[in-house]
Amino acid sequence: MCAYINRRGQVIRVGVGTPRQTQIPPLELPRYGAERLSGIRCIATHLKAEPPSEAALTAMALQRLDALVVLNITGTGFTRRGGGATGYVKEAYLAHLTPQDSRTLIPSSAAVKVEESQFGFAHSKQIQSPSWNISPPLGLDDLAEQDLVDLVENLEAEFQREFVAQEVDSDNDRVLIVGLMTSEITPLQFQDTLMELARLVDTAGGNVLQTIQQKRSRIHPQTVVGEGKVQEIALTAQTLGVNLVVFNRDLSPSQVRNLEMQIGIRVVDRTEVILDIFAQRAQSRAGKLQVELAQLEYMQPRLAGRGRAMSRLGGGIGTRGPGETKLETERRAIGQRISRLQKEVDQLQAHRSRLRQRRQHEEVPSVALVGYTNAGKSTLLNALTNAEVYTADQLFATLDPTTRRLVIPHGEANKPQEILITDTVGFIHELPASLMDAFRATLEEVTEADALLHLVDLSHPAWLRHIRSVREILAQMPITPGPALVVFNKIDQANSETLALAREEFPLAVFISASQRLGLETLRQRLAKLIEYAVDCS
């Protein structure tokens, strides 16, 4: 049995089982943080003459207990009349946490460097496990003489000093990434997704402290990863002072609730990280409108509670009751807001359509720049047209589409010809459906263009996978886009083997470096032929 006692000496919880089986969920603990203890001590009985097990000590660390006292009970001894309990306390052990001076926080950039150099993120084994102190066997008299109040005050003072010394930027989330590998993807693809997720977290403004991985044949329906791995995530998060856990796949609302209850901190999935980046990057009214619509569509099914079963707004038998719940009010408000936003997106689509019709009436050909995020589309637009679009080595650095005029040679006489070139939002592997729907007004710039320039970052190790991802997204468009020219960018950063492979696989492609302005004249000539071909076909 386990009895949990607060600092006033009051028994607040009694459980039948081991400290691991009876531990208090993190969200129910009265105090929780890396710089303090929970204010609770646990007294547990044990039927074997041995020190506390590692499972019990881990439960102590997860709950940040003031102390764990294990009373070893003998199996034989005095027997009450009619049976009943037997045995007596043979010995006791007192365990408590101790500060760890050697813990280090790993920033996002370092996490990416570790992955690039070792082909994979640092595993959780590199984290020093929580340190604890276990007393020698004590008698009950010796145990009673322990000054636990003084011990706890000194421990919390040490934890506070360590926490302040290791405090990172409070404006940024301290993130733990969790990656689950199933049989659906290869180890190489799995490592690529983890590296991409770390870049997404970094772009969103978080610091990746650690990555935990698990390989399973299938996803656990309640917690995605196994029960033991959830315990490891909770312990690692508490050890490193993490305040956000990010999974590399989409989570259902019930999975998020289960994980947050067991881990004790906020849990998000990859889609929510992407939505947060979009919310930061949106500058124009159209961009903000589409981001808000995507966020609300993502949020609506994730409102916790009993849902429509709580509604009592009807009339007749079985419909009388407490009235509309707060959850129903939120559902209705979000539904109404989504409806208004969808109407505004429809108006935005109509406005963009009128602009395109005007350009088509003037017979000005149009080209859309498409490609994986961070392929260099905005940099290329700036190099070709002297535009001043914001560029950065980040995922989704620019979100709002930008259109500029570009002069290219035309015909055999090389007469100048004006075309319109549009920088569009970057694509990403498994682009969330809510984003596809919300950004349909922006993505129509792709489907309505006469031709496409498919820009590829040749310096990225997963450039072939990026090409496939972009083509899969283009195939999902309601209208088939025009002909596309593959353009490999950042050739100054690619090695000779990659260049040779790309030339062999894509003999008609153009190779450039937008930042160094290499190959731009060849690109203009090939672009003129592409426009001529597209116009003839139309």
Salt bridges, closest charged atoms under 4 A:
GLU28 OE1 - ARG13 NH1 3.45
GLU50 OE2 - HIS46 NE2 3.13
ASP66 OD2 - ARG7 NE 2.67
GLU156 OE2 - ARG7 NH2 3.21
GLU156 OE2 - ARG31 NH2 3.75
GLU158 OE2 - ARG161 NH2 2.26
GLU162 OE2 - ARG103 NH2 2.27
GLU167 OE1 - ARG174 NH1 3.66
ASP173 OD2 - ARG266 NH2 3.69
GLU196 OE1 - ARG270 NH2 3.34
GLU232 OE1 - LYS229 NZ 3.00
ASP269 OD2 - ARG302 NH2 3.99
GLU292 OE2 - ARG337 NE 2.82
GLU324 OE1 - ARG332 NH2 2.95
GLU330 OE2 - LYS326 NZ 2.33
GLU344 OE1 - ARG285 NH2 2.89
ASP346 OD1 - ARG440 NH2 2.79
ASP393 OD1 - ARG199 NH2 3.53
GLU418 OE1 - ARG405 NH1 2.83
GLU430 OE2 - HIS429 NE2 3.43
ASP437 OD1 - ARG440 NH1 3.65
GLU444 OE1 - ARG356 NH2 2.86
GLU445 OE2 - ARG352 NH1 3.36
GLU445 OE2 - ARG356 NH1 3.62
GLU445 OE1 - ARG359 NH2 3.79
ASP457 OD2 - LYS490 NZ 3.42
GLU521 OE1 - ARG524 NH1 3.80
